[in-house]
Protein backbone atom coordinates (compact mmCIF):
# COMPACT_ATOMS: atom_id res chain seq x y z
CA UNK A 1 0.00 0.00 0.00
CA UNK A 2 1.48 3.39 -0.94
CA UNK A 3 2.20 5.79 1.87
CA UNK A 4 -0.04 8.76 2.25
CA UNK A 5 -1.53 11.08 4.79
CA UNK A 6 -5.00 10.63 6.22
CA UNK A 7 -7.45 13.51 6.23
CA UNK A 8 -7.50 13.89 10.03
CA UNK A 9 -3.70 14.06 10.18
CA UNK A 10 -3.65 16.52 7.31
CA UNK A 11 -6.05 18.82 9.13
CA UNK A 12 -3.82 18.80 12.24
CA UNK A 13 -0.70 19.46 10.18
CA UNK A 14 -2.33 22.36 8.37
CA UNK A 15 -3.42 23.85 11.70
CA UNK A 16 0.17 23.54 12.97
CA UNK A 17 1.59 25.15 9.80
CA UNK A 18 3.66 22.08 8.88
CA UNK A 19 2.46 21.80 5.26
CA UNK A 20 4.68 23.62 2.77
CA UNK A 21 2.91 22.91 -0.53
CA UNK A 22 -0.37 21.43 -1.74
CA UNK A 23 -0.82 20.00 -5.25
CA UNK A 24 -3.95 18.89 -7.10
CA UNK A 25 -3.32 16.60 -10.07
CA UNK A 26 -5.20 14.38 -12.51
CA UNK A 27 -5.36 10.67 -11.70
CA UNK A 28 -6.81 9.18 -14.91
CA UNK A 29 -10.36 10.61 -15.00
CA UNK A 30 -10.36 11.87 -11.39
CA UNK A 31 -8.43 14.36 -9.28
CA UNK A 32 -6.09 13.71 -6.37
CA UNK A 33 -4.48 15.92 -3.75
CA UNK A 34 -0.95 15.66 -2.36
CA UNK A 35 1.11 17.63 0.16
CA UNK A 36 4.78 18.31 0.71
CA UNK A 37 6.05 18.83 4.24
CA UNK A 38 9.68 19.78 3.61
CA UNK A 39 11.54 21.67 0.95
CA UNK A 40 11.99 20.94 -2.74
CA UNK A 41 13.78 17.63 -2.10
CA UNK A 42 10.98 16.08 -0.05
CA UNK A 43 8.41 13.61 -1.36
CA UNK A 44 4.79 14.33 -2.17
CA UNK A 45 2.37 12.52 0.16
CA UNK A 46 -1.03 11.75 -1.36
CA UNK A 47 -4.14 12.43 0.69
CA UNK A 48 -5.93 9.22 1.59
CA UNK A 49 -9.11 8.36 3.39
CA UNK A 50 -9.68 5.61 5.94
CA UNK A 51 -10.90 3.22 3.24
CA UNK A 52 -8.93 4.30 0.18
CA UNK A 53 -5.18 4.39 -0.47
CA UNK A 54 -5.74 7.48 -2.61
CA UNK A 55 -8.63 9.88 -2.06
CA UNK A 56 -10.04 11.08 -5.37
CA UNK A 57 -12.60 13.64 -6.48
CA UNK A 58 -14.65 13.87 -9.66
CA UNK A 59 -13.77 17.50 -10.41
CA UNK A 60 -11.23 20.17 -9.61
CA UNK A 61 -14.05 22.21 -8.08
CA UNK A 62 -14.69 19.41 -5.59
CA UNK A 63 -10.98 19.32 -4.70
CA UNK A 64 -11.09 23.08 -4.16
CA UNK A 65 -14.08 22.82 -1.83
CA UNK A 66 -12.35 20.06 0.15
CA UNK A 67 -9.11 22.05 0.41
CA UNK A 68 -11.01 25.16 1.46
CA UNK A 69 -12.82 23.20 4.19
CA UNK A 70 -9.42 22.19 5.56
CA UNK A 71 -8.16 25.77 5.54
CA UNK A 72 -5.84 25.49 2.53
CA UNK A 73 -5.37 29.00 1.12
CA UNK A 74 -3.35 28.14 -2.02
CA UNK A 75 -2.66 24.98 -4.01
CA UNK A 76 -0.99 24.30 -7.32
CA UNK A 77 -2.74 22.41 -10.13
CA UNK A 78 -0.90 19.95 -12.34
CA UNK A 79 -2.74 19.06 -15.54
ABEGO torsion letter per residue (X at the ends): XBBBBBAAAAAAAAAAGABABBBBBBBEABBBBBBBABBAABBBBBBBBAABABBBBABAAAAAAAAAAAGBABBBBBX
